[in-house]
Amino acid sequence: MLSGWPLPVDLEALTKGCTHVIDEGDLHRKLERAKKDGKPLIVKVGFDPSAPDIHLGHTVLLLKMRHFQDQGHRVIFLIGDFTGLIGDPTGKKTTRPQLSREEIERNALTYAEQCFKVLDPKKTEIRYNSEWFLGGGPEKRPPLGADGFIRLASRITVARVLERDDFQRRWTAHQPIALHELMYPLSQAYDSVALRADVELGGTDQLFNLLLGRDLMREEGMEPQVVMTVPLLVGTDGVEKMSKSLGNAIGVNDPPGEMYGKVMSISDETMWSYFLLLTNETAGAIEARKSHTHPMESKKALARRLVARFHGEDAAGTAEEEFVRVFSKREDPARYEEIVLPAAGDDALAKILVEAGLAPSNAEARRLVASGAVDVDDVRADDPKLSIPRAAGGEVRLRVGKRRFAKISFR
């Protein structure tokens, strides 16, 4: 019997904000059995390290994992270093570029570090799916090998894999589907077999892959996992899902003031989904907040809470004070973000924005300037080709949007 067990089953906390629970009766039975036997459930979540940083969209799943941890269950943070070589085709209109082994390993290390901003490191098991596909890991597994993969592929039909919405769309549009892409959902499903998962969590876009895991577990004579999905968090634009490539993400490593400002920029409607998916407030408490608290005060509470989670209470308090001073009292920020770039000849404003990390791409930099969102030394810029001197010892002050103030020094 594990220390501290049996723990109370709080089904509401575990399922809060979920779009799918397949099925809730199975989940309840598994939880009650775990409570009776003193054996925690194995809760698996897979992350492909396709980019180096985690943003708030990722933390929706991390928070759900934390709910299971807090009820005493075994949570496995699975890094898809093997499936990352394939590339998740979910939502893609064309074959996704494959990452190199070096890129995946570098991103995986960052993921492993950043996940502990939400998860309890003492209760989190980090695994890599290369352990069973390529061999090794703590269990010293032999590689699945070509013969094992062929046997695995025999368990699922091509017709079943082609039921995926994105494959269907590409097939109907006569867009190519590479053979290796069909292996992705099968590989993800096998992760659940290898870990003997009781529960798998994922975004709503992963529903097919998670259900395929249930199918494959049945084929292997195992009790199928419970599938739980959460909505994809909308980015700061209030339209698209949060993504660094779209420039609408709030990174968990964003500076406190920048994170606070980004949260304050979201719409009221988006704010309520953030409360549901990114905090521990119950649905009832959120409804009460809607009725009795001014949206601006609620948004400040949300921003402060999120900054405190990733940077601490002191940093959250300072960020809030700075936001009120700058945006409510219309004063200059007390401290500009200090950025140093190499001295060189004159350069276009758009290039400076990208190089300084103030815009994710040249296209986004041009869009920001065109929309009037960029000031250069307190003067509104209207030309992305505006020449910026980069002489050694020189500097320029930039404001990007309502939240970012940077002083660029050239050395």
C-alpha positions as a Markdown table, in Angstrom:
| # | Residue | x | y | z |
|---|---|---|---|---|
| 1 | Met | 0.0 | 0.0 | 0.0 |
| 2 | Leu | 1.4 | 3.4 | -1.0 |
| 3 | Ser | 2.0 | 6.1 | 1.7 |
| 4 | Gly | -1.0 | 8.4 | 1.9 |
| 5 | Trp | -3.4 | 6.1 | 0.1 |
| 6 | Pro | -6.3 | 5.7 | -0.2 |
| 7 | Leu | -6.8 | 9.3 | -1.5 |
| 8 | Pro | -10.2 | 10.8 | -2.1 |
| 9 | Val | -11.3 | 10.7 | -5.8 |
| 10 | Asp | -12.1 | 14.2 | -7.1 |
| 11 | Leu | -13.6 | 13.5 | -10.5 |
| 12 | Glu | -14.6 | 17.1 | -11.0 |
| 13 | Ala | -11.1 | 18.4 | -10.7 |
| 14 | Leu | -9.8 | 15.7 | -13.1 |
| 15 | Thr | -12.4 | 16.3 | -15.8 |
| 16 | Lys | -12.7 | 20.1 | -15.5 |
| 17 | Gly | -12.3 | 21.7 | -18.9 |
| 18 | Cys | -12.2 | 18.4 | -20.8 |
| 19 | Thr | -13.8 | 18.1 | -24.2 |
| 20 | His | -13.8 | 14.3 | -24.3 |
| 21 | Val | -13.7 | 11.7 | -21.5 |
| 22 | Ile | -13.9 | 8.3 | -23.2 |
| 23 | Asp | -15.3 | 7.1 | -21.1 |
| 24 | Glu | -16.2 | 8.7 | -17.7 |
| 25 | Gly | -17.6 | 5.4 | -16.4 |
| 26 | Asp | -14.3 | 3.6 | -17.1 |
| 27 | Leu | -12.3 | 6.5 | -15.5 |
| 28 | His | -14.4 | 6.3 | -12.3 |
| 29 | Arg | -14.0 | 2.5 | -12.1 |
| 30 | Lys | -10.2 | 2.8 | -12.6 |
| 31 | Leu | -10.0 | 5.5 | -10.0 |
| 32 | Glu | -12.0 | 3.4 | -7.5 |
| 33 | Arg | -9.9 | 0.3 | -8.2 |
| 34 | Ala | -6.7 | 2.3 | -7.7 |
| 35 | Lys | -8.0 | 3.6 | -4.4 |
| 36 | Lys | -9.0 | 0.1 | -3.2 |
| 37 | Asp | -5.7 | -1.6 | -4.3 |
| 38 | Gly | -3.4 | 1.3 | -3.4 |
| 39 | Lys | -1.9 | 1.2 | -6.9 |
| 40 | Pro | -1.9 | 4.5 | -8.7 |
| 41 | Leu | -3.1 | 4.9 | -12.3 |
| 42 | Ile | -0.5 | 5.3 | -15.1 |
| 43 | Val | -1.3 | 8.6 | -16.7 |
| 44 | Lys | 0.5 | 9.3 | -20.0 |
| 45 | Val | 1.0 | 12.5 | -22.0 |
| 46 | Gly | 3.2 | 12.6 | -25.1 |
| 47 | Phe | 5.0 | 15.7 | -26.3 |
| 48 | Asp | 6.9 | 15.8 | -29.5 |
| 49 | Pro | 9.8 | 18.3 | -29.1 |
| 50 | Ser | 9.1 | 20.1 | -32.4 |
| 51 | Ala | 10.1 | 23.5 | -31.0 |
| 52 | Pro | 12.5 | 24.5 | -28.2 |
| 53 | Asp | 10.0 | 26.4 | -25.9 |
| 54 | Ile | 6.9 | 25.6 | -24.0 |
| 55 | His | 4.0 | 28.1 | -24.1 |
| 56 | Leu | 0.8 | 28.4 | -22.1 |
| 57 | Gly | -1.0 | 26.2 | -24.6 |
| 58 | His | 1.2 | 23.3 | -23.5 |
| 59 | Thr | 0.6 | 24.0 | -19.9 |
| 60 | Val | -3.1 | 23.2 | -20.2 |
| 61 | Leu | -2.1 | 19.5 | -20.4 |
| 62 | Leu | 0.6 | 20.0 | -17.8 |
| 63 | Leu | -2.0 | 21.4 | -15.3 |
| 64 | Lys | -4.3 | 18.4 | -16.0 |
| 65 | Met | -1.3 | 16.1 | -15.3 |
| 66 | Arg | -0.8 | 18.0 | -12.1 |
| 67 | His | -4.4 | 17.3 | -11.1 |
| 68 | Phe | -3.7 | 13.6 | -11.4 |
| 69 | Gln | -0.4 | 14.0 | -9.5 |
| 70 | Asp | -2.1 | 15.7 | -6.6 |
| 71 | Gln | -4.5 | 12.7 | -6.3 |
| 72 | Gly | -1.5 | 10.4 | -6.1 |
| 73 | His | -1.3 | 8.9 | -9.6 |
| 74 | Arg | 1.8 | 8.1 | -11.6 |
| 75 | Val | 2.3 | 10.7 | -14.3 |
| 76 | Ile | 4.6 | 10.0 | -17.3 |
| 77 | Phe | 5.8 | 13.0 | -19.3 |
| 78 | Leu | 6.6 | 11.2 | -22.5 |
| 79 | Ile | 9.0 | 12.9 | -24.9 |
| 80 | Gly | 8.5 | 11.7 | -28.5 |
| 81 | Asp | 12.1 | 11.7 | -29.6 |
| 82 | Phe | 11.3 | 8.8 | -32.0 |
| 83 | Thr | 7.9 | 10.1 | -33.2 |
| 84 | Gly | 9.5 | 13.5 | -33.6 |
| 85 | Leu | 11.6 | 12.0 | -36.3 |
| 86 | Ile | 8.4 | 11.2 | -38.2 |
| 87 | Gly | 6.6 | 14.5 | -37.6 |
| 88 | Asp | 3.0 | 14.8 | -36.4 |
| 89 | Pro | 0.8 | 15.2 | -39.5 |
| 90 | Thr | -2.1 | 16.5 | -37.4 |
| 91 | Gly | -3.7 | 19.5 | -39.1 |
| 92 | Lys | -1.1 | 19.6 | -41.8 |
| 93 | Lys | -2.0 | 20.2 | -45.5 |
| 94 | Thr | 1.4 | 19.0 | -46.6 |
| 95 | Thr | 4.0 | 16.6 | -45.3 |
| 96 | Arg | 5.7 | 18.0 | -42.2 |
| 97 | Pro | 9.4 | 18.6 | -42.4 |
| 98 | Gln | 11.3 | 16.1 | -40.3 |
| 99 | Leu | 13.6 | 17.3 | -37.6 |
| 100 | Ser | 17.2 | 16.1 | -37.2 |
| 101 | Arg | 18.2 | 13.9 | -34.3 |
| 102 | Glu | 20.3 | 16.9 | -32.9 |
| 103 | Glu | 17.3 | 19.3 | -33.1 |
| 104 | Ile | 15.1 | 16.8 | -31.3 |
| 105 | Glu | 17.6 | 16.1 | -28.5 |
| 106 | Arg | 18.2 | 19.8 | -28.0 |
| 107 | Asn | 14.4 | 20.6 | -27.8 |
| 108 | Ala | 13.8 | 17.6 | -25.6 |
| 109 | Leu | 16.2 | 18.9 | -22.9 |
| 110 | Thr | 14.4 | 22.2 | -22.9 |
| 111 | Tyr | 11.0 | 20.5 | -22.6 |
| 112 | Ala | 12.2 | 18.4 | -19.7 |
| 113 | Glu | 13.4 | 21.5 | -17.8 |
| 114 | Gln | 10.3 | 23.7 | -18.5 |
| 115 | Cys | 7.7 | 21.1 | -17.6 |
| 116 | Phe | 8.6 | 21.4 | -13.9 |
| 117 | Lys | 7.3 | 24.9 | -13.9 |
| 118 | Val | 3.9 | 23.1 | -13.5 |
| 119 | Leu | 4.6 | 19.5 | -12.6 |
| 120 | Asp | 6.0 | 18.2 | -9.3 |
| 121 | Pro | 9.5 | 17.0 | -10.2 |
| 122 | Lys | 9.5 | 14.4 | -7.4 |
| 123 | Lys | 6.3 | 12.9 | -8.8 |
| 124 | Thr | 7.0 | 13.1 | -12.5 |
| 125 | Glu | 8.5 | 10.3 | -14.6 |
| 126 | Ile | 10.2 | 11.5 | -17.8 |
| 127 | Arg | 10.4 | 8.8 | -20.5 |
| 128 | Tyr | 11.4 | 8.8 | -24.2 |
| 129 | Asn | 9.6 | 6.7 | -26.8 |
| 130 | Ser | 13.0 | 5.8 | -28.4 |
| 131 | Glu | 13.3 | 3.4 | -25.5 |
| 132 | Trp | 11.0 | 0.8 | -27.1 |
| 133 | Phe | 11.4 | 1.8 | -30.7 |
| 134 | Leu | 15.2 | 2.0 | -30.7 |
| 135 | Gly | 16.0 | 0.1 | -27.5 |
| 136 | Gly | 17.4 | 1.1 | -24.1 |
| 137 | Gly | 16.0 | 3.3 | -21.4 |
| 138 | Pro | 15.8 | 2.4 | -17.7 |
| 139 | Glu | 14.2 | -1.0 | -18.5 |
| 140 | Lys | 17.0 | -1.9 | -21.0 |
| 141 | Arg | 14.4 | -2.8 | -23.7 |
| 142 | Pro | 15.5 | -4.4 | -26.9 |
| 143 | Pro | 14.6 | -2.3 | -30.0 |
| 144 | Leu | 11.3 | -3.1 | -31.6 |
| 145 | Gly | 13.1 | -3.7 | -34.9 |
| 146 | Ala | 11.7 | -4.0 | -38.4 |
| 147 | Asp | 10.0 | -7.3 | -37.7 |
| 148 | Gly | 8.3 | -5.9 | -34.6 |
| 149 | Phe | 7.2 | -2.8 | -36.5 |
| 150 | Ile | 5.7 | -5.0 | -39.3 |
| 151 | Arg | 3.9 | -7.1 | -36.7 |
| 152 | Leu | 2.6 | -3.9 | -35.1 |
| 153 | Ala | 1.4 | -2.5 | -38.5 |
| 154 | Ser | -0.6 | -5.7 | -39.0 |
| 155 | Arg | -2.8 | -4.8 | -36.1 |
| 156 | Ile | -4.4 | -1.7 | -37.8 |
| 157 | Thr | -5.8 | -1.4 | -41.3 |
| 158 | Val | -4.9 | 1.4 | -43.7 |
| 159 | Ala | -8.7 | 2.2 | -43.9 |
| 160 | Arg | -8.7 | 2.8 | -40.2 |
| 161 | Val | -5.7 | 5.2 | -40.3 |
| 162 | Leu | -7.3 | 7.1 | -43.3 |
| 163 | Glu | -10.3 | 7.8 | -41.2 |
| 164 | Arg | -8.4 | 10.8 | -39.7 |
| 165 | Asp | -9.9 | 14.0 | -40.8 |
| 166 | Asp | -6.7 | 15.6 | -42.0 |
| 167 | Phe | -5.8 | 12.5 | -44.1 |
| 168 | Gln | -9.3 | 12.5 | -45.6 |
| 169 | Arg | -9.0 | 16.1 | -46.5 |
| 170 | Arg | -5.6 | 15.7 | -48.2 |
| 171 | Trp | -6.8 | 12.5 | -50.0 |
| 172 | Thr | -9.9 | 14.3 | -51.3 |
| 173 | Ala | -7.8 | 17.3 | -52.4 |
| 174 | His | -5.3 | 15.0 | -54.2 |
| 175 | Gln | -2.6 | 16.2 | -51.9 |
| 176 | Pro | 0.3 | 13.8 | -51.2 |
| 177 | Ile | 0.4 | 11.7 | -48.0 |
| 178 | Ala | 3.8 | 10.2 | -47.4 |
| 179 | Leu | 3.9 | 6.6 | -46.2 |
| 180 | His | 5.8 | 7.4 | -43.1 |
| 181 | Glu | 3.0 | 9.8 | -42.0 |
| 182 | Leu | 0.7 | 6.8 | -41.7 |
| 183 | Met | 3.1 | 5.4 | -39.2 |
| 184 | Tyr | 2.7 | 8.3 | -36.8 |
| 185 | Pro | -0.6 | 7.5 | -35.2 |
| 186 | Leu | 0.4 | 3.9 | -35.0 |
| 187 | Ser | 3.6 | 4.8 | -33.3 |
| 188 | Gln | 1.8 | 7.0 | -30.8 |
| 189 | Ala | -0.7 | 4.3 | -30.1 |
| 190 | Tyr | 2.1 | 1.8 | -29.4 |
| 191 | Asp | 3.5 | 4.2 | -26.7 |
| 192 | Ser | 0.3 | 3.4 | -24.7 |
| 193 | Val | 0.9 | -0.3 | -25.1 |
| 194 | Ala | 4.6 | 0.0 | -24.1 |
| 195 | Leu | 3.7 | 2.0 | -20.9 |
| 196 | Arg | 0.5 | 0.1 | -20.2 |
| 197 | Ala | -1.3 | 3.4 | -19.8 |
| 198 | Asp | -4.5 | 3.6 | -17.8 |
| 199 | Val | -5.2 | 7.2 | -19.0 |
| 200 | Glu | -3.9 | 9.2 | -21.9 |
| 201 | Leu | -4.3 | 13.0 | -22.1 |
| 202 | Gly | -4.1 | 15.1 | -25.2 |
| 203 | Gly | -5.4 | 18.1 | -27.1 |
| 204 | Thr | -8.7 | 17.7 | -29.1 |
| 205 | Asp | -6.6 | 17.5 | -32.3 |
| 206 | Gln | -5.1 | 14.3 | -31.0 |
| 207 | Leu | -8.4 | 12.5 | -30.4 |
| 208 | Phe | -7.9 | 10.0 | -33.3 |
| 209 | Asn | -4.4 | 9.1 | -32.2 |
| 210 | Leu | -5.6 | 8.6 | -28.6 |
| 211 | Leu | -8.5 | 6.4 | -29.7 |
| 212 | Leu | -6.2 | 4.4 | -31.9 |
| 213 | Gly | -4.2 | 3.7 | -28.7 |
| 214 | Arg | -7.4 | 2.2 | -27.2 |
| 215 | Asp | -7.8 | 0.0 | -30.3 |
| 216 | Leu | -4.2 | -1.2 | -30.3 |
| 217 | Met | -4.4 | -2.0 | -26.6 |
| 218 | Arg | -7.4 | -4.2 | -27.2 |
| 219 | Glu | -5.6 | -5.9 | -30.0 |
| 220 | Glu | -2.7 | -6.6 | -27.6 |
| 221 | Gly | -5.1 | -8.1 | -25.1 |
| 222 | Met | -4.9 | -5.2 | -22.7 |
| 223 | Glu | -7.5 | -3.1 | -20.9 |
| 224 | Pro | -7.9 | 0.0 | -23.1 |
| 225 | Gln | -6.8 | 3.4 | -21.7 |
| 226 | Val | -9.3 | 6.1 | -20.9 |
| 227 | Val | -8.9 | 9.0 | -23.4 |
| 228 | Met | -9.2 | 12.6 | -22.1 |
| 229 | Thr | -8.8 | 15.6 | -24.3 |
| 230 | Val | -8.6 | 19.3 | -23.6 |
| 231 | Pro | -9.4 | 22.2 | -25.9 |
| 232 | Leu | -6.5 | 23.9 | -27.8 |
| 233 | Leu | -5.8 | 27.2 | -26.0 |
| 234 | Val | -6.5 | 30.2 | -28.2 |
| 235 | Gly | -3.6 | 32.6 | -28.6 |
| 236 | Thr | -3.5 | 36.3 | -27.8 |
| 237 | Asp | -5.1 | 37.1 | -31.1 |
| 238 | Gly | -8.3 | 35.5 | -29.9 |
| 239 | Val | -8.7 | 33.5 | -33.1 |
| 240 | Glu | -5.9 | 30.9 | -33.8 |
| 241 | Lys | -4.6 | 28.3 | -31.5 |
| 242 | Met | -1.6 | 29.4 | -29.5 |
| 243 | Ser | 1.6 | 29.0 | -31.6 |
| 244 | Lys | 5.0 | 30.7 | -31.6 |
| 245 | Ser | 5.1 | 30.6 | -35.4 |
| 246 | Leu | 1.9 | 32.6 | -35.4 |
| 247 | Gly | 3.2 | 35.2 | -33.0 |
| 248 | Asn | 0.3 | 34.8 | -30.6 |
| 249 | Ala | 2.0 | 32.7 | -27.9 |
| 250 | Ile | 2.7 | 33.5 | -24.3 |
| 251 | Gly | 5.9 | 31.6 | -23.4 |
| 252 | Val | 6.5 | 30.2 | -19.9 |
| 253 | Asn | 9.9 | 31.8 | -20.1 |
| 254 | Asp | 8.7 | 35.2 | -21.2 |
| 255 | Pro | 9.8 | 38.0 | -18.8 |
| 256 | Pro | 7.3 | 38.7 | -16.0 |
| 257 | Gly | 6.3 | 42.1 | -17.4 |
| 258 | Glu | 5.9 | 40.8 | -20.9 |
| 259 | Met | 3.8 | 37.8 | -19.7 |
| 260 | Tyr | 1.6 | 40.0 | -17.6 |
| 261 | Gly | 1.0 | 42.5 | -20.5 |
| 262 | Lys | 0.2 | 39.7 | -23.0 |
| 263 | Val | -2.4 | 38.2 | -20.7 |
| 264 | Met | -3.9 | 41.7 | -20.2 |
| 265 | Ser | -4.1 | 42.1 | -24.0 |
| 266 | Ile | -6.5 | 39.1 | -24.5 |
| 267 | Ser | -10.2 | 39.6 | -25.0 |
| 268 | Asp | -12.7 | 39.1 | -22.1 |
| 269 | Glu | -14.1 | 36.1 | -23.9 |
| 270 | Thr | -10.7 | 34.5 | -24.2 |
| 271 | Met | -10.0 | 35.3 | -20.6 |
| 272 | Trp | -12.7 | 33.0 | -19.3 |
| 273 | Ser | -11.3 | 30.1 | -21.3 |
| 274 | Tyr | -7.9 | 30.8 | -19.7 |
| 275 | Phe | -9.5 | 30.8 | -16.3 |
| 276 | Leu | -11.1 | 27.4 | -17.0 |
| 277 | Leu | -8.0 | 25.8 | -18.6 |
| 278 | Leu | -5.1 | 27.4 | -16.8 |
| 279 | Thr | -6.2 | 27.8 | -13.2 |
| 280 | Asn | -7.6 | 25.5 | -10.5 |
| 281 | Glu | -10.8 | 27.6 | -10.1 |
| 282 | Thr | -13.9 | 25.4 | -10.3 |
| 283 | Ala | -16.5 | 26.1 | -13.0 |
| 284 | Gly | -18.8 | 27.4 | -10.4 |
| 285 | Ala | -16.3 | 29.8 | -9.0 |
| 286 | Ile | -15.6 | 31.1 | -12.5 |
| 287 | Glu | -19.3 | 31.7 | -13.1 |
| 288 | Ala | -19.5 | 33.6 | -9.8 |
| 289 | Arg | -16.5 | 35.7 | -10.8 |
| 290 | Lys | -18.2 | 36.6 | -14.1 |
| 291 | Ser | -21.3 | 37.8 | -12.2 |
| 292 | His | -19.6 | 39.7 | -9.4 |
| 293 | Thr | -16.2 | 40.9 | -10.6 |
| 294 | His | -15.4 | 43.6 | -13.2 |
| 295 | Pro | -13.6 | 41.9 | -16.2 |
| 296 | Met | -10.6 | 44.2 | -15.9 |
| 297 | Glu | -10.1 | 43.1 | -12.2 |
| 298 | Ser | -10.6 | 39.5 | -13.2 |
| 299 | Lys | -8.0 | 39.8 | -16.0 |
| 300 | Lys | -5.5 | 41.4 | -13.6 |
| 301 | Ala | -6.1 | 38.5 | -11.2 |
| 302 | Leu | -5.5 | 36.0 | -14.0 |
| 303 | Ala | -2.3 | 37.8 | -15.2 |
| 304 | Arg | -0.9 | 38.0 | -11.7 |
| 305 | Arg | -1.7 | 34.4 | -11.0 |
| 306 | Leu | 0.0 | 33.1 | -14.2 |
| 307 | Val | 3.1 | 35.3 | -13.7 |
| 308 | Ala | 3.4 | 34.1 | -10.1 |
| 309 | Arg | 3.2 | 30.5 | -11.2 |
| 310 | Phe | 6.2 | 30.9 | -13.5 |
| 311 | His | 8.2 | 33.7 | -11.8 |
| 312 | Gly | 7.1 | 34.0 | -8.2 |
| 313 | Glu | 4.8 | 36.3 | -6.3 |
| 314 | Asp | 7.3 | 39.2 | -6.1 |
| 315 | Ala | 7.8 | 39.3 | -9.8 |
| 316 | Ala | 4.0 | 39.1 | -10.3 |
| 317 | Gly | 3.5 | 42.1 | -8.0 |
| 318 | Thr | 6.2 | 44.1 | -9.8 |
| 319 | Ala | 4.8 | 43.3 | -13.2 |
| 320 | Glu | 1.3 | 44.4 | -12.1 |
| 321 | Glu | 2.6 | 47.7 | -10.6 |
| 322 | Glu | 4.6 | 48.4 | -13.9 |
| 323 | Phe | 1.5 | 47.6 | -16.0 |
| 324 | Val | -0.7 | 50.0 | -14.0 |
| 325 | Arg | 1.9 | 52.7 | -14.1 |
| 326 | Val | 2.6 | 52.5 | -17.8 |
| 327 | Phe | -0.8 | 51.7 | -19.3 |
| 328 | Ser | -3.2 | 53.2 | -16.7 |
| 329 | Lys | -1.2 | 56.3 | -15.9 |
| 330 | Arg | 0.4 | 56.6 | -19.4 |
| 331 | Glu | 3.9 | 56.8 | -18.0 |
| 332 | Asp | 7.1 | 55.5 | -19.5 |
| 333 | Pro | 8.2 | 52.1 | -18.3 |
| 334 | Ala | 10.6 | 52.1 | -15.4 |
| 335 | Arg | 12.9 | 49.7 | -17.2 |
| 336 | Tyr | 13.3 | 48.9 | -20.8 |
| 337 | Glu | 14.3 | 45.3 | -21.8 |
| 338 | Glu | 18.1 | 45.5 | -22.5 |
| 339 | Ile | 19.1 | 43.8 | -25.8 |
| 340 | Val | 22.6 | 43.9 | -27.3 |
| 341 | Leu | 23.2 | 43.3 | -31.0 |
| 342 | Pro | 26.4 | 43.3 | -33.0 |
| 343 | Ala | 27.5 | 46.6 | -34.4 |
| 344 | Ala | 27.4 | 46.8 | -38.2 |
| 345 | Gly | 26.2 | 49.0 | -41.1 |
| 346 | Asp | 22.8 | 50.4 | -41.2 |
| 347 | Asp | 19.9 | 47.8 | -41.3 |
| 348 | Ala | 16.2 | 47.8 | -42.0 |
| 349 | Leu | 13.8 | 48.1 | -39.0 |
| 350 | Ala | 12.1 | 44.8 | -39.8 |
| 351 | Lys | 15.5 | 43.0 | -39.7 |
| 352 | Ile | 16.3 | 44.6 | -36.3 |
| 353 | Leu | 13.0 | 43.5 | -34.9 |
| 354 | Val | 13.5 | 39.9 | -35.9 |
| 355 | Glu | 17.2 | 39.8 | -34.8 |
| 356 | Ala | 16.2 | 41.3 | -31.4 |
| 357 | Gly | 13.5 | 38.7 | -30.9 |
| 358 | Leu | 10.7 | 41.3 | -31.0 |
| 359 | Ala | 9.1 | 39.7 | -34.0 |
| 360 | Pro | 9.1 | 36.0 | -35.0 |
| 361 | Ser | 9.7 | 36.6 | -38.7 |
| 362 | Asn | 10.2 | 39.3 | -41.3 |
| 363 | Ala | 6.6 | 38.9 | -42.4 |
| 364 | Glu | 5.3 | 39.5 | -38.9 |
| 365 | Ala | 7.8 | 42.4 | -38.4 |
| 366 | Arg | 6.4 | 44.1 | -41.6 |
| 367 | Arg | 2.8 | 43.5 | -40.4 |
| 368 | Leu | 3.5 | 45.0 | -37.0 |
| 369 | Val | 5.0 | 48.2 | -38.6 |
| 370 | Ala | 2.2 | 48.4 | -41.1 |
| 371 | Ser | -0.4 | 48.2 | -38.3 |
| 372 | Gly | 1.3 | 51.1 | -36.4 |
| 373 | Ala | 2.4 | 48.9 | -33.6 |
| 374 | Val | 6.1 | 49.9 | -33.6 |
| 375 | Asp | 7.7 | 53.1 | -32.3 |
| 376 | Val | 11.3 | 54.0 | -32.9 |
| 377 | Asp | 12.6 | 56.4 | -30.2 |
| 378 | Asp | 9.0 | 57.4 | -29.3 |
| 379 | Val | 8.1 | 58.1 | -33.0 |
| 380 | Arg | 5.6 | 55.9 | -34.8 |
| 381 | Ala | 7.3 | 54.0 | -37.6 |
| 382 | Asp | 5.4 | 53.4 | -40.9 |
| 383 | Asp | 8.2 | 51.8 | -43.0 |
| 384 | Pro | 9.6 | 48.4 | -42.3 |
| 385 | Lys | 12.6 | 49.3 | -44.4 |
| 386 | Leu | 13.4 | 52.3 | -42.2 |
| 387 | Ser | 17.2 | 52.5 | -41.8 |
| 388 | Ile | 18.5 | 52.0 | -38.3 |
| 389 | Pro | 22.1 | 52.9 | -37.7 |
| 390 | Arg | 24.1 | 50.1 | -36.0 |
| 391 | Ala | 27.3 | 51.9 | -35.2 |
| 392 | Ala | 29.3 | 50.7 | -32.2 |
| 393 | Gly | 28.1 | 52.4 | -29.0 |
| 394 | Gly | 24.8 | 53.5 | -30.6 |
| 395 | Glu | 21.4 | 52.6 | -29.3 |
| 396 | Val | 17.7 | 52.8 | -30.2 |
| 397 | Arg | 14.6 | 52.5 | -28.2 |
| 398 | Leu | 11.7 | 50.4 | -29.6 |
| 399 | Arg | 8.2 | 49.9 | -28.5 |
| 400 | Val | 6.4 | 46.9 | -30.1 |
| 401 | Gly | 2.7 | 46.6 | -29.5 |
| 402 | Lys | 1.4 | 47.7 | -26.1 |
| 403 | Arg | 3.6 | 45.5 | -24.0 |
| 404 | Arg | 7.2 | 45.3 | -25.2 |
| 405 | Phe | 9.7 | 48.1 | -24.6 |
| 406 | Ala | 13.3 | 47.4 | -25.6 |
| 407 | Lys | 16.5 | 49.4 | -25.7 |
| 408 | Ile | 18.8 | 48.0 | -28.4 |
| 409 | Ser | 22.5 | 48.6 | -27.9 |
| 410 | Phe | 25.1 | 48.0 | -30.7 |
| 411 | Arg | 28.5 | 46.7 | -29.7 |
